[in-house]
């Protein structure tokens, strides 16, 4: 217990830990400042999107007219021109409902546009909007209308729950791994580099306690860092954001069907998978430290292992492989939102198993290590 407390205090009261916490505060504050600055951009972005769609429809109108000039009796082309004109009229009407308090009218008009665009494409018309984008947009807009929730910009929203999701997304997608490797990357290897491992080996304690104390102090450190991030995000989001709702829908695909998570559910799942990933990385870090006994070599080996492991997720698309790939949560957002042929929790059992394997191998290695 004393060794655990010593290891924890050694990191908690280090300058490195203070700088990382300060960096978290600055990072979250910068994200909110960016959202405030670009708040006016949201409406401008919607207007520019309408202009882009109008350009597409105007170009299509010229094509349809040219074909009909040569073949006035072409009924299929006449129908495509009619649908294209309906989309143009819809866009002109949508321009009048871009204010935040007019979101219901805007969502209904958007759905009308997407429905016409779907019919237009099914009848042979060309449009840059894909069928997937159409189906996703229709489903999300319907969900927002049914729940009477105003849409939030995915990148620049100041709504309290959506802002927390933005921060959590940055945290779980590589951010936490980088932060944590900076914190604990040298937790064991530095003992060999500084020769302090010899002093530890001569102390009246079991050698396995060295690994145990470093393992659990790292986990406690992760919990403290994560709680600090969430508290800072909550304070900044509450002070500078606005209310929003944790029931805001997040669209996901499950076996090619559209379903929804709430923001609260998404945050819980994201933090769950990344927490288990971090614990596995801690055990891997301890094991590699005993192999290489050098901080840079240990960190490089961990990064290569994680990147190669995640690469398997990209190259091997066989659904059941998710049960055996412990490195798929390096970018967990895609795993959570696209569960086609797999489920988000499939990699958790193998991560737990490997964590235990790495941990007990490290314990055995340190037990058999010799004092130099």
ABEGO torsion letter per residue (X at the ends): XAAAAAAAAAAAABAAAAAAAAAAAAAAAAAAAAAAAAAAAAAAAAAAAAAAAAAAAAAAAAAAAAAAAABAABAAAAAAAAAAAAAAAAAAAAAABABAAAAAAAAAAAAAAAAAAAAAAAAGBBBABBAAAAAAAAAAAAAAAAAGBBBBBAAABABAAAAAAAAAAAAABGAAAAAAAAAAAAAAAAAAAAGAAAAAAABBBBAAAAAAAAAAAAAAAAAAAAAAAAAAAAAAAAAABBAEBAABBBBBBBGGBBBBBBAAAAAAAAAAAAAAAAAAAAAAAAAAAAAAGBAAAAAAAAAAAAAAAAAAAAABABAAAAAABAAAAABAAAAAABBBGBBAAAAAAAAAAAAAAAAAAAAAAAAABBBX
